[in-house]
Amino acid sequence: MTTKTVILMDHREELLGKTDQVVAVDDLSAAKSKWTVLMEATVEYTRILMDVCATNHPVMVMTTDSSLKFLNTWQNQEGMSKILETLAVIGPPQVTDKPQPDLTAALQVRVISQSTGYVGVKATYYIVGVS
């Protein structure tokens, strides 16, 4: 049986907070933001899935704040370059006065309804971020 994976990255301003992880360059050091740690972990996990299970394990990555932003499609041949390019365009979360809706239900309906071209596909969802 083929499995598809959906990774939804929280992109709300709460992720601007600092973590205990530090990045050091020369004599300078700074704490990483929650967004940076989340992005690094998601990119690495996605890269591993695409490398190890590329032929029968489609992966879709997206972010959510006031709307869903798709970083790639079900066609894994786009590879990590498409995901990294889209992350660069999206950038870190922004402070906003707008309410941040819960888009989990919308995500499930939208993603499940998208055809992957695979028969007998089981879906796995990961929602990563702050609760």
Secondary structure, 3 states (H helix, E strand, C coil): CEEEEEEEEECCHHHHCEEEEEEEECCEEEEEEHHHHHHHHHHHHHHHHHHHCCCCCCEEEEEECCCEEECCCCCHHHHHHHHHHHHHHHCCCCCCCCCCCCCHHHHHHHHHHCCCCCCCEEEEEEEECCC
